Amino acid sequence: MAERRRMALVAYLKAGPSASYPSSWRHPEASLDDLFTPGRWEHIARVLEAACFDAFFFADGLGIPDLYQGSYADYVGRGGQLTLVDPMALLPLMARVTRHLGLGITLSTSFMPAYIIARYLGSIDLLSEGRAAWNVVTTARDFEARNCSMPAGLPPKDQRYDMADEVLEACDALWSGWEEDALVLDRAGGRFADPGKIHPANYQGRHVSTEGPLSIPRSPQVRPVLMQAGSSPRGRDFAARWGEALFCTPATKADALAYRQDIHRRMAAFGRPPEHCAVLPSVTVVVGETESIARERAAYLESLVDPELVLAASSWSVVADLSRIETPEALDGGGSNQGVQGHRDRMLQVAREQGISFAEAVRRPRALLAGTPAMIADWMEDWFKSGACDGFILPPTVFPSTFEEFGRMVVPELQRRGLVRREYRGRTLRENLRELD
């Protein structure tokens, strides 16, 4: 009997008041009084594990976006996707109350030394018994560079990806430096570790070097699961070489199918089988007991949206001041090294699909998939079985109720169809992501 793929589910989180849907913090169900309490994050970790999600990851950036009108006033004042607590401080809290859920964090290869990244993530992976994930970013925004000792801004995109390749190679050498049985722990004989089984990295690249060995012993999955969101040609090559879970934002099923097929072609060139990388489009859902209830909920969410915040958020997405730019051609003016191809592609896909201009597309919030549990499961099953994806990344429309309702109403329907696990089988996050029925 042929093995059947299982749909992967990954939650998109932000360590702040709202995630990718603008103004969602204004909803009466959105919790705000617990923003700085451990209980907020422990609760959502339990909810996601009870719903058999593979993992969550914290989207992150190093600063407050100041792209719209040259100021951070609208983005922070109107409540954009803000990081109010360093997610690295939250992962241990969430690991403590779960046993299987993957724990993902975003770290940039453009600013952090490979040794520090390997040390952070190796520690989380070891303490969680192999559940860490790293959303690898090269950083595409100059305001982050200015916050990290780069007053002149970012280096060129291809150079950033060259640096990222070297950071990954260096981290890999560091994580692999400890053999599985390097720790002896022999009290009677006085042998704590076997130095012959602990090896230096001795990595030397054009941009990155590290000697090692890492002080952190090997984790059960050796290295964290690598997430990525490359969309430019260079970014897709990087994703095809390293990625194990790819975050993408296609506007249509056809766009998703084309992206996944392209990634598989590029993976083949690196000698990687397609099943070693899950392609995960983002979908924003609103669940209702009936279709009319779902649509009413979606309409209410849309009524809360602040148009200025949409433009500020879209400016962050496409990395351009949309108070001054009306056409996609103007995005690349001025020879800037900034830019996120995936977000720009999605805006253009939305404009094409809906028959509207680029200027109109960037002024609209992300489309909502509103419906009953069966309707949402139908849509997800169609994309999954048609080969457009290997699962989904789900951001909350309202935190935490989106995940509570999805776990209570949609997941059982997906389980009934045999698309989502009923229990975890793997020992590590990587094993669970690659699980087949």
C-alpha positions, 0 to 999 in steps of 0.5 A: 500500500502506498504511503500517504502524505500528511498535512503539516500545520505551523502557527505564525506568531508575533511577540506582540499585540497582533500578527499579520492581519492589521488592527486585529488587536482591536477585536474584543476577543483579543487578549491584551492584558497578558502581553508580558505574562508567561501564561499568554505564551504557555497557553498558546503552546498548549493549545497548538499541541492539543491540536497536533500542530507540527510547530509554531514560529515567531516572525521577527525583526530587529526594530520598529519599521519606519518605511511609511512616510519616513517614520515609525509613528503609524506602525507603532501608533496604530498597532502593527506587527510589533515584537515587544518581547524577544522571542528567545526568552519565550521559547523555554517557557513554551518548551516547558509546557509541551512535549512534541510541539516544534519551537521556531524562532527567526534569526538573521544571518546578516548580523549574528555570528555563526557561533552565537546562533549555533549556541542559542539554537543548540541550547534550545534544541538540546533542552527541548529534546530536538524540537527547535526550528530556525526561520533563517532570514538574511534581512531585507530592510535598512532600518534593521541594519542601522540598528545593528552597526550598519549605518550605511545599510545592507550589503547587496542581496546576493552577498547577503545570501552568500553570507547566509550560506556560509553561516549555515555551513559554519553552524552545521560544522559546529552542531556536528562537532560533538559525537552522539556519545561524547559525554561519558559521565563516568563518576567512578572513573572521573571521565566526564567527556571523551575529548576525542569525540568533540571536534573543532569546526575550523570553518573559514569562508569569505565572510564567516569564520569560526574555530570551535568546537561548540560548547553545546553537546549534540541534540537528538536531531543534531541541528534545528529544522531550517525554515525559510521564505526565499522567493527571488531566484537567489532566495529560492536556490538558498531555500532549495539547498537548506530549507525543510519548511518553506513559508510562502504567500501565494495569492492563488493555487496556481501560483502556489503550485508553480512555486512548489514545482520550482522549488522541487526542481531546484532541490533536485539540482542539490541532490535533495529529495522533495519530501525533505522540504515542506512547502507551506503557504500562509492562509488566514481563516475565520471559522463559524458554525455556519457560513453566514456566521463566518462571513459576519465575523470576517466582515466585523474584522474588516470593519476594524481595519485602519487604512493607514495601518494597512499602508504602513504594513504594506510598506514594511512588506514591500520595503518601500514608502507606499505614501509616495509609490503607486506602481510596482515599477517604482519599487526598485528605483534608487538602486536600493539593496532592500526588498522582499520578493515574496511580498511583492510577488503576492501584491502583484498576484492579488492585483492580477487575480482581482483585476485591480491596480497595484496601488489598490492591492497594497491598500487591501488587508490580506484576504480571509478564508471564512467558512464552516469547518467543512468549508475550510477543510475542503479548501485546504484539502483541495490545495494539498491534494492538488500538489500546491502545498505540503501543509499550511502556515496559519497566522491568527486573525484574533489572538488566541481565539483563532487557534482555539477555534481552529483546533476545536472545529477544523482540526477534527474535520481534517483528522476525520479525512485522514489529513492531519495526525491524531497523535505525535509519532516522532521523537523530534520535530524533523521526524514529525514533519517528515511523517507519513501515514 
